[in-house]
């Protein structure tokens, strides 16, 4: 049944996509004018010579997703492995890389965690305050530094205080309750946005209850001059972690995390020169219990702080655009398991974009130099090339080296089932990619072929089932794949319909890797297909259907369908969200079965 649905959606989408190109401009066209702000050389989406996808606020609003983890699952090539509902604990992978190899940014601020990449999505902001999500895949992410091994995801927060005012409440299966409020105001040269939300559930199985609180504030000062943006976020999660970590028998595990970020940025700009300085402080706290009601059995407490200064700049001359920047930070960690740790880190990069052949050809060589007080200096060159065949088609290619140092968990963890390794070497890879983009009035598409040759990949492996997982440098791994993305908008009567299709294929050559059990690296998505239909046929009613197919290298596969229907009357929105409506049995990671069909009913008022 799921296979038939997949084929039906695919055929219908292709047919509609290529038979409505004469219709009026729509969402696809609006995305083309967006400037990608997460890099030093700021370029319109259409002119970039990189594999970049955007999730706009309009798409977010119409999606059945209630959190960032669910939203990112709708993008082919993005592997979000959740443990339970509401994204309470989830790991983020891009094109077969590990959760430690994907960098998350908030308004251009890097929020990677020195303890472990398991905490990356703890920093995910509520969807109500997100203006768009920029997804940058492949070697072109080198300018962000060492954690952007396979790609980077930048969350751009909302700035228009006049359009955010809303309150909402959702109630659903497993006694899920979600209450939220977002307020914005303008006071002279200052705009302020504030958000608070609480999500709770009794859990869909034993010991999977949770409580998640989110707070966000953003102020924009001196709006008539050089604006100064100040953001502050705080998220606290408390959840039962039945089989989330350790062995299959770990039914009574429990975890509490706190994640916060404070940052300030501004921009100084002349006709030819732009400079964007940022200062930030990120804090993470993680408390883990192996037996929830008996802390004395096994308890870990980790607290990390990162304080940093980041400056990005660009200069435009007759020779092209030069982008350069530096990010310097100090990391401190106190842990009952990992000990007292500190690290000084810095990333310096420079790149120059040449425009040739009447601006049809662009060539951007660049280099990134990283410094870590415990791993010293490393340099990583790269090259982007793009050629505008005409106004609609653009070909591009990238090549570059990437790099990641081990986390403190990789190096020093001593647990009931896992052991770190102080002798680990940094991961390294050479990545290449070629692609072709098409930009139409209401149809966008790209196809890309990529290859990543990795050395010293860090994974947790063992030879016998009874052994502990040991952090190990795997010798080499070659990841080769292809990615296709189609997005079409068209009109039926008075209303705009949207269809998006995505497919990623990945083949991993283990080369000389020989291990009986692998915990993370060797279970990537070999086939990943997503289809999204956002439609409206009645004045006040809209609906969305999300289809996801995943097949892993282990041979397991599953299909999941999520839906949403919304009635909007004078700012009052009534919604019904259905997740996994065909009751698929599946596991995204470890031993944790995902919930069967479940429903959320919501009311949301915009004022």
Secondary structure, DSSP 8 states (H G I E B T S, - for coil): -HHHHHHHHHHHHHHHHTT-TTS---HHHHHHT-EE-SSSS-EEGGG--SEEEEEEHHHHHHSS-SSHHHHHTTSTTEEEEESSSTTSSEEEEETT--TTSEEEEETTEE---SS-GGGGGGG---GGGEEEEEEEESGGGGGG-TT-SSEEEEEEE---GGG--EEEEEEEGGGEEEEEEEEEEEETTEEEEEEEEEEEE--SSTT--EEEEEEEEEEEE-TTSS-EEEEEEEEEEEEE-TTTSSSTT-TT-EEEEEEEEEEEEE-EE-SSEEEEEEEEEEEEEEEEESSTT-TTT-EEEEEEEEEEEEEEEEEEETTEEEEEEEEEEEEEEEETTTEEEEEEEEEEEEEEEEEETTTTEEEEEEEEEEEETTTEEEEEEEEEEEEESSSSEEEEEEEEEEEE---HHHHH-B-SSEE--TT---EEEEEEEEEEEEE-SSEEEEEEEEEEEEEEEEEEEESSTTS-EEEEEEEEEEEEEEEEEEEEEEEETTEEEEEEEEEEEEEEE-TT---SEESSTT--EEEEEEEEEEEEEETTEEEEEEEEEEEETTS-EEEEEEEEEEEEETTEEEEEEEESTT----BSSTT-B---SEEEEEEEEE-
